[in-house]
Amino acid sequence: MASIDIDRGAELTAGAGTSYRICRFSGLRIEANAERLIKANAVAAVLFLALGGLMGLLVALTRWPAVQLLPAEWFYLVLTGHGANVLLFWIIFFEIAVLYFASAVILGSRLGAPKMAWLGFALMVVGAVMANYAVLRGDSSVMFTSYPPMQASQWFYLSLILFAVGALIAVFVFFGTLVVAKSEKTYNGSVPLVTFGAITAGIIAVFTLASGAIILIPTWLWSLGLISGIDTLMYKVVWWGMGHSSQQINVSAHVAIWYAIGAMVVGAKPLSEKVSRMAYFMYILFLQLASAHHILAEPGMSSSWKIVNTSYMMYLAVMGSMIHGLTVPGAIEAAQRRNGFTRGAFEWLTKAPWGNPAFAGMFLSLVMFGFIGGITGVILGTEQLNVLMHNTIYVPGHFHGTVVAGTTLAFMAMTYLVVPLIFQRDIIWPKLAKWQPFIFGIGAGGISLFMMGAGTLGVARRHWDISLADAAHPFEFPPAAYLMMGLNGISAIFAALGGVIFIVIVVASILAGPRLDVPGAKLAFPLHDRGREAVSEYGSHGTLKLPGTLILVGIFFASFALYYFVNWKYLSELWLFR
């Protein structure tokens, strides 16, 4: 695989003072305003990842019975900060960078309304900093869901509102950029699949942020004493319209990243643009409704509503992810076979560029999201099975499989492309970078699996002490539960190590990495010579000769069925009748 060496000068200009440069390695046209905003959002994202990751390690070491690092009051404070920093600030800052990349860069367009984009960024930064201040001063330890009657300080709710408004502005700038690109004809035909995935994320983001505004504004007024109270059931329903739907933004964004990395690293084109787009469309229609599994135990929700959400809607949403689970590895296999790796069923996979952290991180994200996060999500979303794990530590185990092993690892992988293409600095210490996705992936996967194992044994979701030693009636869990929480702590150390390596490499690369804007510069991890065409142009590969992918999909479905029915066996042990 050769890199594209397009040497057209550092900068081009185009009307109204808009300046562009042509990336000599990817061939993509990058506008100056878009470049600066991608940089700003990516840097902010990494900073909050570092803070949230540190808090996550403290949480895991406290839940480890042999260590129990923090006292109860500090545990709940740190847990609240951990959730806000990694589930909101790290991920959404990076997603905004992805939206700008998928619109302005991939379409070769100028950014729509850059001044508004900077306003949105400023509001997001203010909101994120204010939220951390409110939490760290000790009066907002309400955890991520912040269910009433627990009440945080007014500054906590205001911070989330400011952050959400800023993010909403950024999303509208993204849509405006799409309009600009269409009107100025910077691309031909339909938008490429990566951009379509970003559009899906943007549409879901509008719904998500609107839900946040609907519930957080009255909650803020409640904290100010201007209204007397908040109906708890109403709060939960609307809040999860934001809280769980934010994960659907993540899913849409990281699936788009899977397609983008596959295109740029191995030259992978979608097997079928229409099929992949249909899968994204199913996300828009059905995926938000899957949030019902968080409130299935609420007596105020009707049985018919629960049944519809946990059956028909969930099946259609899951089908969308299963389509991507076929088409992403299928596109990679098709590209690799076109690259000459045609021997047997798996030469395309064994000869894949595993030494490239972008590819390795992407593929590990795909596998762990499917096998760990995806399968267990269906279990939690099944009304009858939900009773086994509801409000146990199985729930955060599941979303660590989706958000950490899936989304965060995919975003890390994309960063290894963003640094050279946007910051124009090569990745420093490439040998260390090769191992980073695997170290972090082992840790993230372990956290998820061991949390779910402990949750299956009944360990509570939010309690700081597994032994419940301060309870009026302590409960003795089986020894396996203590083992699981210990292994969770060890896994957290691995994940933290992988996170530290990632942050150090990224920061060092930006500050001191080899410059790529000089003659003769080469990438440590080259792009495919068909990468620009594959990522920025509409089109399908159109092959069905994918024996390796079909085998992998077969293994996934067999694992899915086995785990699904094992959980029904667990459920049967709760029944009174044999």
PETAVEN-V354522 format. One record per run of one state. SS is the DSSP state (~ for helix, > for strand, _ for the rest). FROM is the first residue (numbers start at 1). TO is the last residue. If there is no record, write none. Layout:
SS_FROM_TO, SS_FROM_TO
This chain:
__1_11, >_12_14, __15_17, >_18_22, __23_28, >_29_31, ~_32_63, __64_71, ~_72_105, __106_113, ~_114_136, __137_153, ~_154_183, __184_192, ~_193_223, __224_231, ~_232_243, __244_244, ~_245_266, __267_269, >_270_270, __271_272, ~_273_294, __295_302, ~_303_338, __339_346, ~_347_350, __351_356, ~_357_380, __381_382, ~_383_389, __390_391, >_392_392, __393_393, ~_394_422, __423_424, >_425_425, __426_429, ~_430_456, __457_459, >_460_460, __461_478, ~_479_512, __513_514, >_515_515, __516_530, ~_531_536, __537_539, >_540_540, __541_546, ~_547_572, __573_578
